Amino acid sequence: MKLYYAKAASSLGAHIILETLGIQYTASAVDLYKGENRTPEFLKLNALGNVPVLILDDGSILTENSAIFQFLGDYKPELKLIPKGGTQERYKAIEWLGFITSELHKSVNPIWTVDDYVSDAKPRKELKNKFIAILKDKLKVAEMRLDSKDYCLGKSFSVCDAYLLAILNSIHFLKIDISEFKNLVHVYQIIKNNPLVMKVMKLEGLAV
C-alpha cells in the first residue's frame, strides 16, 4: 500500500495505523504549502486535493478518513484496531470516527486557512478567535465522551485514537491551548507516548 500524507495533517492517523499493522507500505509526503496537492497528478488521485490518500495493493484508491480507518482497522482483525463489523461496539467506533470528522476536524480547518482569506491583522485575529471558540465548544463534547477513559473506546488503542491524536496534534501545531480539557490531554499523552506513534511523528518531522 502507499499513503500520501501531509505534515501536521489528519493523515498522521492513517500513517500511525499502517505502522501499527506492521505491513509493507510506502509513505509519500505532500507539501500543501507548495501546492503539491493541487497538481494534475495528485488531483487524479483525489479531485478534492486532500490527504490522506491510500493506494491499495490492487491499485484502487481510498480517500476519506472514515473509509481508510475502517479498511485498515479490518486489515488485521487479530490486532483489534476496530471492533468487529455488525456489533454495537463497531457502531460506537463509527460514531467516534464520524464525530471527529464532522465536528473536530471540520472545526480545525478554518483556523488553518483564515490567514489566506483575511489580510488585515485585527479582523483576522478576531475571526481566528471565533473559530477557536467554536472548536473549543466541540472539544467540550469530546471531553465529556472520554469520561476519564484512556482511549476512545475504553481500555485499548483503536483507529479512533489514531484519528483523535492526529487532530489534537494539529491543534498543538497551531499553538492552541487545550489544557482545560483534562481528559483530552490525558488521552493525547498516552497515545503520543506509544513508541510506534513516536516513530511515525519523527518520520513526518513532528515534535514528540
C-alpha positions in Angstrom: 0.0 0.0 0.0 1.0 3.6 -0.5 -0.1 6.5 1.7 0.0 10.2 0.7 0.2 12.4 3.7 1.0 16.0 4.8 2.8 17.2 7.8 0.6 18.0 10.8 -2.5 16.9 8.8 -5.1 14.3 9.7 -3.2 11.8 7.5 -1.0 11.3 10.5 -3.7 9.0 11.9 -3.6 6.6 8.9 0.2 6.7 8.9 0.1 5.5 12.6 -2.3 2.7 11.8 -0.2 1.5 8.8 2.9 1.4 11.1 0.8 -0.4 13.8 -0.2 -3.1 11.3 3.4 -4.0 10.7 3.0 -4.4 7.0 5.0 -3.2 4.0 3.9 0.2 2.8 5.3 3.4 1.4 4.6 6.9 2.6 4.9 9.9 0.3 4.8 13.4 1.7 2.7 16.1 0.0 3.7 19.7 0.7 0.5 21.6 1.0 2.3 25.0 1.2 3.9 24.4 -2.1 0.6 23.3 -3.6 1.7 19.8 -4.4 -1.9 18.7 -3.6 -3.2 20.8 -6.5 -1.0 19.3 -9.2 -2.8 17.4 -12.0 -1.0 14.2 -10.9 -2.3 14.5 -7.4 -5.8 15.6 -8.4 -6.1 12.4 -10.4 -5.8 10.5 -7.0 -8.2 12.8 -5.2 -10.1 15.5 -7.1 -10.5 17.5 -3.8 -6.8 17.7 -3.3 -7.0 16.4 0.2 -4.9 13.9 2.2 -4.8 11.2 3.2 -4.9 9.2 0.0 -4.4 5.4 0.3 -3.5 3.4 -2.7 -4.4 -0.3 -2.1 -2.4 -3.2 -3.3 -4.8 -3.8 -6.2 -4.4 -0.2 -7.4 -7.7 1.1 -6.1 -7.9 4.3 -4.1 -9.4 5.3 -0.8 -9.6 9.0 0.2 -11.8 9.7 3.2 -10.6 9.2 6.7 -13.6 7.3 7.9 -13.3 4.8 5.0 -9.5 4.5 5.3 -9.6 3.9 9.1 -12.3 1.2 8.7 -10.4 -0.5 5.9 -7.1 -0.5 7.9 -8.8 -1.5 11.1 -10.2 -4.6 9.4 -7.0 -5.5 7.7 -5.7 -7.5 10.6 -8.7 -8.4 12.8 -6.4 -10.1 15.4 -5.0 -6.7 16.3 -8.5 -5.4 17.3 -7.8 -1.9 16.0 -11.6 -1.6 15.3 -14.4 -3.7 16.7 -15.9 -6.5 14.5 -18.5 -5.4 11.9 -22.1 -5.6 12.8 -21.6 -5.2 16.6 -22.7 -2.4 18.8 -19.0 -1.7 19.6 -18.4 -1.2 15.8 -21.2 1.3 15.7 -19.6 3.2 18.6 -16.4 3.3 16.7 -18.1 4.6 13.6 -19.8 7.2 15.9 -16.4 8.4 17.1 -15.0 8.5 13.6 -18.0 10.5 12.4 -17.7 12.9 15.4 -14.0 13.5 14.8 -14.6 14.1 11.1 -17.7 16.3 11.2 -17.1 18.2 14.4 -13.4 18.3 15.4 -11.7 18.1 12.0 -14.2 20.4 10.4 -13.7 22.9 13.2 -9.9 22.9 12.9 -9.7 23.6 9.2 -10.9 27.2 9.2 -8.2 28.0 11.8 -5.6 26.7 9.3 -6.9 28.8 6.4 -8.1 32.1 7.9 -4.8 33.8 7.0 -5.5 33.0 3.3 -8.7 34.9 3.3 -8.3 37.9 5.7 -5.2 40.1 5.1 -5.8 42.7 7.9 -4.3 41.7 11.2 -7.1 42.8 13.6 -10.1 41.3 11.8 -8.0 38.2 11.1 -7.2 37.8 14.8 -10.9 38.3 15.7 -12.1 35.8 13.2 -9.5 33.2 14.3 -10.5 33.7 17.9 -14.1 33.0 16.9 -13.1 29.8 15.1 -11.1 28.7 18.2 -14.1 29.3 20.4 -16.2 27.1 18.1 -13.6 24.4 18.2 -13.4 24.5 22.0 -17.2 24.0 22.1 -16.7 20.8 20.2 -13.8 19.8 22.4 -16.0 20.1 25.4 -18.2 17.3 23.9 -15.1 15.1 23.3 -14.0 15.8 26.8 -17.4 14.5 28.2 -17.4 11.5 25.9 -13.9 10.4 27.0 -15.1 10.4 30.7 -11.7 9.7 32.2 -11.0 6.8 29.8 -7.5 6.1 28.5 -8.8 5.5 24.9 -11.9 6.5 22.9 -13.4 3.0 23.1 -12.3 2.2 26.6 -9.2 0.2 27.5 -7.3 -0.4 24.3 -5.9 1.6 21.3 -8.1 1.8 18.2 -8.3 3.6 14.9 -10.4 6.2 16.7 -7.5 7.1 18.9 -5.1 7.5 15.9 -7.6 9.9 14.3 -8.1 11.8 17.5 -4.3 12.1 18.0 -3.9 13.5 14.5 -6.5 16.2 15.2 -5.1 17.0 18.6 -1.6 17.2 17.1 -2.9 19.7 14.5 -4.3 21.8 17.4 -1.0 21.6 19.2 0.8 22.6 15.9 -1.5 25.7 15.8 -0.4 26.6 19.3 -4.0 26.4 20.7 -4.1 25.9 24.5 -6.3 22.9 25.4 -5.0 22.4 29.0 -8.5 23.0 30.3 -9.6 19.7 28.8 -8.0 17.2 31.2 -9.4 14.0 29.6 -8.2 15.1 26.1 -4.8 16.0 27.4 -4.6 12.6 29.2 -5.5 10.6 26.1 -3.2 12.7 23.9 -0.3 12.0 26.2 -1.0 8.3 26.4 -1.3 7.9 22.6 1.6 10.2 21.8 3.9 8.2 24.1 3.3 5.0 22.2 6.6 4.0 20.6 5.1 3.4 17.2 3.3 6.8 17.3 6.6 8.5 18.2 8.3 6.7 15.3 5.7 8.0 12.8 5.8 11.5 14.2 9.6 11.6 13.8 9.3 10.3 10.3 6.9 13.2 9.5 9.2 15.7 11.1 6.8 16.4 14.0 7.9 17.2 17.6 7.5 14.3 20.0 
